[in-house]
Amino acid sequence: MFSQRIPPTDVLVWLDFATIGSSAERTDQSQLGRPRVQRPDRLPEQLLTGPTSIVWRHPMARILFVTWDGGGNVPPALGIATEARNRGHQVRFLGHAQQRRRIESHGFRFTPYTHARPWQSTTRHPGIAGVYQSLAVFTDAGPGIDLLETVAREPADVVVVDCFLYGALQAAADAHLTRVTLVHTCYEFMYRGVTRGTTPVMARLKGQRPLRLWTSSDLALVTTEKDLDPASRRSLPASVHYTGVVRHPMPSTLTPVSERDPLILVSLSSLNFGGQQRALQNILEAVAGLPAHTVVTTGPSVDPATFTAGPNTEVHGYVPHEQILPTATLVIGHGGHDTTMRALAHDLPLVILPIHPALDQKMIGRSLEQRGVARCLRKTAAPERIRSAVGELLVAGPHRVTAATLGARIRAHDGAVHAADLIDHLPIRERRKGVR
């Protein structure tokens, strides 16, 4: 029996539509113009969350993820894509050419942009010029052209577009594609970015309204811990859903931090930001002589051979963090969303040195500092200041209790599963004529 709170007509329409018209082939060009079963614009919330929930799924949806070479934006997309594939959906990616190896290593088909502006995350883009170069990539119409050409060659039932790719979101909206906006950090940061400053001006010059594009999407998935996002404390559009953090591989059991030997993981951004080299060297000087082993991963933008490290310290270009985090006791990072959430998922406090003032790093660092689980310092902080903060967090204290509480909350909800559930409930709309 259905809950009496669910409108009976909505239930019948959804069941009728799921039975008669849910096949993926109904969205082919041959189906355009044929009589369609009428259905509500949004699945009743009770069907998603109630005790008598009904799961309505496409038997095999064709899902296209549209991404860009940005570092921490990619893992949530890959996590959700993997969950969707595990459910039987056909999943593929569109992005910058240099992303091919990473995405194909996860078993997904990949198509490179041909019309998009060139962009590479490991190239340094300093100062105001770098800001404008980034905005030019986000507002570029090229990814949207590639999106429509890709869908014309091979139809997609759903497109999942990175929230920064305004040109691709605009093209998907204009073509009336079923679209999902993927917000891979705090919604509050994204909201502020498109309602003030340079971004909305530049976007408007190209006929784009980023906030409208997000909120008019069929879904806007925010892949963060809801309680850490200031935006969660106010009313948000109906399309916006917090999925929780898209998790990386975790051990089946997690040793309490208090039982681990002192181990510090140092990892700043994989992107090429000014001041990063000096910050890493200051960190190395700060941890020298501390009673802890330190592992530093510099990422692709910084040469590990350029650093001078003390005893009990390893410096690598790359080491999978899942090999280190289960035995670590502290992370020194830049406040990037993906790395920070991974640390918290392992119950770890953090010392955060935001590297880029225009990104989400400072908001994340300050939010965690207010909760007592992190110390947020300037990227130019002297080694003595960094050593003091590290010393405070390496020992037992309330920061470890808070980190463990946040970690348990993150582990309790897999964002990829929740995101895939929401995508599974999307109705597939008719496409605009001329777009297969």
C-alpha positions as CSV (number, residue, x, y, z in Angstrom):
1,M,0.0,0.0,0.0
2,F,1.2,3.5,-0.8
3,S,1.3,6.2,1.8
4,Q,-1.9,8.2,1.8
5,R,0.3,11.4,1.6
6,I,1.1,10.5,-2.0
7,P,-1.3,11.9,-4.5
8,P,-3.0,8.8,-6.1
9,T,-3.0,10.2,-9.6
10,D,0.8,10.9,-9.4
11,V,1.4,7.3,-8.3
12,L,-0.7,5.9,-11.1
13,V,0.8,8.1,-13.7
14,W,4.3,7.1,-12.6
15,L,3.5,3.4,-12.5
16,D,1.8,3.7,-15.9
17,F,4.7,5.5,-17.4
18,A,7.3,3.1,-15.9
19,T,5.4,0.2,-17.3
20,I,4.5,1.5,-20.8
21,G,7.1,4.1,-21.7
22,S,10.3,3.6,-19.6
23,S,12.4,1.8,-22.3
24,A,15.5,3.7,-23.4
25,E,14.5,3.2,-27.0
26,R,11.5,5.4,-26.7
27,T,13.8,8.4,-26.8
28,D,15.1,7.6,-30.2
29,Q,14.4,10.0,-33.1
30,S,11.7,7.6,-34.3
31,Q,9.7,8.2,-31.2
32,L,9.5,12.0,-31.6
33,G,6.0,13.3,-32.3
34,R,4.2,10.2,-31.1
35,P,1.6,10.4,-28.3
36,R,3.3,10.4,-24.9
37,V,2.2,9.3,-21.5
38,Q,1.7,12.5,-19.4
39,R,3.6,12.5,-16.1
40,P,4.4,15.0,-13.4
41,D,7.5,17.1,-13.7
42,R,9.0,15.7,-10.5
43,L,8.7,12.3,-8.9
44,P,6.8,12.7,-5.6
45,E,9.3,13.1,-2.8
46,Q,7.5,10.4,-0.8
47,L,8.4,7.8,-3.5
48,L,12.1,8.7,-2.9
49,T,12.2,8.8,0.8
50,G,9.1,7.3,2.4
51,P,9.0,3.9,4.2
52,T,7.0,2.5,1.2
53,S,9.4,3.8,-1.4
54,I,9.1,2.6,-5.0
55,V,12.3,2.6,-7.1
56,W,11.6,3.6,-10.6
57,R,14.6,3.0,-12.8
58,H,15.5,3.2,-16.5
59,P,16.4,-0.3,-17.5
60,M,19.5,0.9,-19.2
61,A,20.0,4.6,-19.5
62,R,22.7,6.2,-21.7
63,I,24.5,8.7,-19.5
64,L,27.1,11.2,-20.8
65,F,29.4,13.0,-18.2
66,V,30.8,16.3,-19.4
67,T,33.9,17.3,-17.4
68,W,37.1,19.3,-17.6
69,D,40.7,19.1,-16.5
70,G,40.4,20.6,-13.0
71,G,41.8,18.2,-10.5
72,G,39.3,17.6,-7.6
73,N,36.2,17.9,-9.8
74,V,36.9,14.6,-11.5
75,P,36.8,12.0,-8.6
76,P,33.1,12.7,-7.7
77,A,32.2,12.3,-11.4
78,L,34.1,9.1,-11.7
79,G,32.5,7.8,-8.5
80,I,28.9,8.5,-9.6
81,A,29.7,7.2,-13.1
82,T,31.0,3.9,-11.6
83,E,27.9,3.4,-9.5
84,A,25.7,4.1,-12.5
85,R,27.6,1.6,-14.6
86,N,27.3,-1.0,-11.8
87,R,23.6,-0.6,-12.1
88,G,23.6,-1.5,-15.8
89,H,23.7,2.0,-17.4
90,Q,25.8,2.8,-20.4
91,V,28.2,5.6,-19.3
92,R,30.7,7.6,-21.2
93,F,32.7,10.8,-20.8
94,L,33.5,14.0,-22.8
95,G,36.4,16.2,-21.7
96,H,39.8,17.6,-22.3
97,A,42.1,15.3,-24.3
98,Q,44.7,14.9,-21.5
99,Q,42.0,13.4,-19.3
100,R,41.7,10.3,-21.5
101,R,44.2,8.1,-19.7
102,R,42.7,8.8,-16.3
103,I,39.1,8.2,-17.3
104,E,39.7,5.2,-19.6
105,S,41.7,3.6,-16.7
106,H,38.4,3.4,-14.9
107,G,36.9,1.6,-17.8
108,F,34.8,4.4,-19.4
109,R,34.7,5.4,-23.1
110,F,36.1,8.8,-23.6
111,T,35.6,11.5,-26.3
112,P,38.0,14.5,-26.3
113,Y,36.8,18.1,-27.0
114,T,37.5,19.4,-30.5
115,H,35.9,22.9,-30.2
116,A,36.7,23.7,-26.6
117,R,39.4,26.2,-25.6
118,P,42.8,24.6,-24.7
119,W,43.3,24.2,-21.0
120,Q,45.6,22.2,-18.8
121,S,45.6,22.1,-15.1
122,T,49.3,21.6,-14.7
123,T,50.1,24.8,-16.6
124,R,50.4,27.9,-14.4
125,H,47.9,30.6,-14.9
126,P,49.0,33.4,-12.6
127,G,47.4,36.7,-11.5
128,I,44.4,38.4,-13.0
129,A,45.2,37.0,-16.4
130,G,44.9,33.5,-15.0
131,V,41.4,34.3,-13.5
132,Y,40.2,35.5,-16.9
133,Q,41.7,32.4,-18.6
134,S,39.8,30.2,-16.2
135,L,36.5,32.1,-16.8
136,A,37.1,31.9,-20.5
137,V,37.2,28.1,-20.2
138,F,34.0,28.0,-18.1
139,T,32.0,30.4,-20.3
140,D,33.4,28.8,-23.5
141,A,30.7,27.7,-25.9
142,G,33.0,25.0,-27.3
143,P,32.2,22.3,-24.8
144,G,28.5,22.8,-25.6
145,I,29.1,22.4,-29.3
146,D,31.0,19.2,-28.6
147,L,28.2,18.0,-26.3
148,L,25.6,18.4,-29.0
149,E,27.8,16.9,-31.7
150,T,28.5,13.9,-29.4
151,V,24.8,13.4,-28.6
152,A,23.9,13.7,-32.3
153,R,26.3,10.8,-33.1
154,E,25.3,8.7,-30.1
155,P,22.1,9.7,-28.2
156,A,22.2,10.2,-24.4
157,D,19.3,9.9,-22.1
158,V,20.9,12.0,-19.4
159,V,23.9,14.4,-19.5
160,V,25.8,15.1,-16.2
161,V,27.6,18.4,-16.6
162,D,30.3,19.9,-14.3
163,C,28.9,23.0,-12.7
164,F,31.7,25.2,-14.0
165,L,31.0,24.4,-17.7
166,Y,28.4,27.1,-18.3
167,G,28.7,26.8,-22.1
168,A,27.9,23.1,-21.9
169,L,25.0,23.6,-19.5
170,Q,23.6,26.3,-21.8
171,A,23.8,24.0,-24.8
172,A,22.1,21.1,-22.9
173,A,19.3,23.5,-21.8
174,D,18.8,24.9,-25.3
175,A,18.5,21.3,-26.6
176,H,16.1,20.3,-23.9
177,L,18.3,17.4,-22.8
178,T,17.6,15.8,-19.4
179,R,20.5,17.4,-17.5
180,V,22.2,17.1,-14.2
181,T,24.5,19.7,-12.8
182,L,27.3,18.3,-10.7
183,V,28.4,20.6,-7.9
184,H,31.6,19.1,-6.5
185,T,32.2,21.4,-3.6
186,C,30.1,23.6,-1.2
187,Y,27.1,25.1,-2.9
188,E,27.6,28.3,-0.9
189,F,31.0,28.9,-2.6
190,M,29.5,28.3,-6.1
191,Y,26.5,30.6,-5.3
192,R,28.7,33.4,-4.2
193,G,30.9,33.0,-7.2
194,V,28.1,33.4,-9.7
195,T,26.2,36.2,-7.9
196,R,29.0,38.7,-7.4
197,G,32.3,39.7,-8.9
198,T,33.7,39.0,-12.4
199,T,32.0,35.7,-13.2
200,P,28.4,36.8,-13.6
201,V,29.5,39.7,-15.8
202,M,31.6,37.6,-18.1
203,A,28.9,34.9,-18.3
204,R,26.2,37.4,-19.1
205,L,28.3,38.8,-22.0
206,K,28.0,35.3,-23.5
207,G,24.3,35.0,-22.8
208,Q,24.7,32.6,-19.8
209,R,23.0,32.7,-16.4
210,P,25.0,30.2,-14.3
211,L,22.7,30.2,-11.3
212,R,19.6,29.8,-13.5
213,L,21.3,27.0,-15.4
214,W,21.9,25.1,-12.2
215,T,18.5,25.6,-10.6
216,S,16.6,24.9,-13.8
217,S,18.5,21.6,-14.3
218,D,16.5,18.4,-13.6
219,L,19.0,17.9,-10.7
220,A,21.8,19.8,-9.1
221,L,23.8,17.3,-7.1
222,V,26.0,18.8,-4.3
223,T,28.6,16.1,-3.4
224,T,29.6,17.4,0.0
225,E,28.7,16.8,3.7
226,K,25.6,18.9,4.1
227,D,26.3,20.2,7.6
228,L,29.7,21.7,6.4
229,D,28.0,23.8,3.7
230,P,26.7,27.2,4.9
231,A,24.1,27.2,2.1
232,S,22.4,24.2,3.7
233,R,21.1,26.5,6.4
234,R,18.7,28.3,4.1
235,S,16.0,27.3,1.7
236,L,17.4,26.1,-1.7
237,P,15.7,25.4,-5.0
238,A,13.9,22.1,-5.4
239,S,16.5,20.9,-7.9
240,V,19.3,21.1,-5.4
241,H,20.1,17.9,-3.5
242,Y,22.9,17.1,-1.1
243,T,24.2,13.6,-1.9
244,G,26.9,13.4,0.7
245,V,30.6,12.9,-0.1
246,V,31.4,10.6,-3.0
247,R,33.7,8.2,-1.2
248,H,37.0,6.8,-2.2
249,P,38.1,3.3,-1.3
250,M,38.0,2.7,2.4
251,P,39.3,-0.1,4.6
252,S,36.6,-2.4,5.9
253,T,37.6,-1.4,9.5
254,L,39.2,1.8,10.5
255,T,41.8,1.8,13.3
256,P,41.1,4.7,15.8
257,V,43.5,7.6,15.2
258,S,44.7,7.3,18.9
259,E,46.0,3.8,18.1
260,R,48.0,4.8,15.0
261,D,51.7,5.7,15.0
262,P,52.2,9.4,14.3
263,L,52.1,9.9,10.5
264,I,51.6,13.1,8.6
265,L,50.4,13.2,5.0
266,V,51.2,16.4,3.1
267,S,49.3,17.1,-0.1
268,L,48.7,20.4,-1.7
269,S,46.8,21.0,-5.0
270,S,47.5,19.0,-8.1
271,L,47.0,22.2,-10.1
272,N,49.8,24.7,-10.8
273,F,49.2,27.6,-8.4
274,G,51.6,30.3,-7.5
275,G,53.3,30.0,-4.1
276,Q,52.8,26.3,-3.9
277,Q,56.5,25.4,-4.1
278,R,57.4,27.8,-1.3
279,A,54.5,26.5,0.9
280,L,55.7,22.9,0.5
281,Q,59.3,23.8,1.4
282,N,58.0,25.7,4.5
283,I,56.0,22.6,5.5
284,L,59.0,20.4,5.1
285,E,61.0,22.7,7.4
286,A,58.2,22.7,9.9
287,V,57.9,19.0,10.2
288,A,61.6,18.4,10.4
289,G,62.4,17.0,13.9
290,L,58.8,16.4,14.9
291,P,58.1,13.0,16.4
292,A,56.2,11.7,13.3
293,H,56.9,10.2,10.0
294,T,55.9,12.4,7.1
295,V,54.9,11.5,3.5
296,V,54.7,14.3,1.0
297,T,53.0,14.0,-2.4
298,T,53.7,16.9,-4.7
299,G,51.4,16.1,-7.6
300,P,52.1,16.6,-11.3
301,S,52.7,20.3,-11.1
302,V,55.7,20.3,-8.8
303,D,58.9,18.4,-9.2
304,P,59.7,16.4,-6.0
305,A,63.4,16.5,-6.7
306,T,63.5,20.3,-6.1
307,F,62.9,19.9,-2.3
308,T,65.2,19.5,0.6
309,A,63.7,17.1,3.2
310,G,64.9,16.2,6.6
311,P,65.1,12.7,8.1
312,N,62.0,10.7,8.6
313,T,60.4,12.4,5.6
314,E,59.5,11.0,2.2
315,V,58.8,13.2,-0.9
316,H,57.0,11.6,-3.9
317,G,55.4,12.9,-7.0
318,Y,52.5,10.5,-6.5
319,V,51.4,7.9,-4.0
320,P,47.8,6.8,-3.9
321,H,46.3,8.4,-0.8
322,E,44.3,5.4,0.1
323,Q,47.6,3.7,0.9
324,I,48.5,6.3,3.5
325,L,45.3,7.7,5.0
326,P,44.2,4.6,7.0
327,T,47.4,4.8,9.0
328,A,47.8,8.6,9.1
329,T,47.2,10.8,12.1
330,L,47.1,14.2,10.5
331,V,46.8,15.8,7.0
332,I,48.5,19.0,5.9
333,G,46.6,20.2,2.8
334,H,45.4,23.2,0.8
335,G,41.7,22.9,1.6
336,G,40.7,21.4,-1.7
337,H,37.3,19.7,-1.3
338,D,38.2,16.2,-2.5
339,T,41.4,15.8,-0.4
340,T,39.8,17.4,2.7
341,M,36.8,15.1,2.6
342,R,39.0,12.1,2.1
343,A,41.0,13.1,5.2
344,L,37.8,13.6,7.3
345,A,36.4,10.2,6.1
346,H,39.5,8.7,7.8
347,D,38.8,10.6,11.0
348,L,41.8,12.9,10.5
349,P,42.2,16.5,11.6
350,L,43.9,18.9,9.2
351,V,46.3,21.9,8.9
352,I,45.0,23.8,5.9
353,L,47.0,26.4,3.9
354,P,44.7,27.7,1.1
355,I,46.8,28.1,-2.0
356,H,44.4,30.1,-4.3
357,P,42.3,33.0,-2.8
358,A,39.6,32.7,-5.5
359,L,38.8,29.1,-4.9
360,D,36.8,27.2,-2.3
361,Q,39.9,26.4,-0.2
362,K,39.6,29.3,2.3
363,M,35.9,28.7,2.9
364,I,36.5,25.0,3.6
365,G,39.5,25.7,5.8
366,R,37.6,28.3,7.9
367,S,34.5,26.1,8.2
368,L,36.5,23.3,9.6
369,E,38.5,25.6,11.9
370,Q,35.3,26.9,13.3
371,R,34.3,23.3,14.2
372,G,37.7,22.8,15.9
373,V,38.9,20.0,13.5
374,A,41.5,22.1,11.6
375,R,43.9,25.0,11.8
376,C,43.7,27.3,8.8
377,L,46.9,29.3,8.0
378,R,48.1,31.6,5.2
379,K,50.0,29.8,2.5
380,T,53.0,32.1,3.4
381,A,53.0,31.0,7.0
382,A,56.5,30.6,8.4
383,P,57.7,27.1,9.4
384,E,57.5,28.0,13.0
385,R,53.8,28.8,12.7
386,I,53.1,25.6,10.8
387,R,55.1,23.5,13.3
388,S,53.0,25.0,16.2
389,A,49.7,24.1,14.5
390,V,50.9,20.6,13.6
391,G,52.0,20.1,17.2
392,E,48.6,21.0,18.5
393,L,46.8,18.5,16.3
394,L,49.2,15.6,16.5
395,V,48.3,14.9,20.0
396,A,45.0,13.8,21.6
397,G,42.3,16.4,22.1
398,P,38.8,17.5,21.2
399,H,39.8,17.9,17.5
400,R,40.1,14.2,17.2
401,V,36.7,13.6,18.7
402,T,35.2,16.1,16.2
403,A,37.1,14.5,13.3
404,A,35.8,11.1,14.3
405,T,32.2,12.4,14.4
406,L,32.5,14.0,11.0
407,G,34.2,10.9,9.6
408,A,31.4,8.6,10.9
409,R,28.8,10.9,9.3
410,I,30.7,10.9,5.9
411,R,31.1,7.1,5.9
412,A,27.5,6.5,6.7
413,H,26.3,8.0,3.4
414,D,27.9,7.2,0.1
415,G,27.3,10.1,-2.2
416,A,27.7,8.1,-5.3
417,V,24.8,5.8,-4.3
418,H,22.5,8.7,-3.4
419,A,23.4,10.5,-6.6
420,A,22.7,7.4,-8.7
421,D,19.4,6.9,-7.0
422,L,18.3,10.5,-7.9
423,I,19.5,10.1,-11.5
424,D,17.6,6.8,-11.7
425,H,14.4,8.6,-10.9
426,L,14.7,11.2,-13.6
427,P,12.1,11.2,-16.4
428,I,13.6,11.2,-19.8
429,R,12.2,14.1,-21.8
430,E,11.6,14.3,-25.5
431,R,14.6,15.9,-27.3
432,R,14.4,18.9,-29.4
433,K,14.0,18.1,-33.1
434,G,17.3,18.0,-34.8
435,V,19.1,16.6,-31.7
436,R,19.0,12.8,-31.6
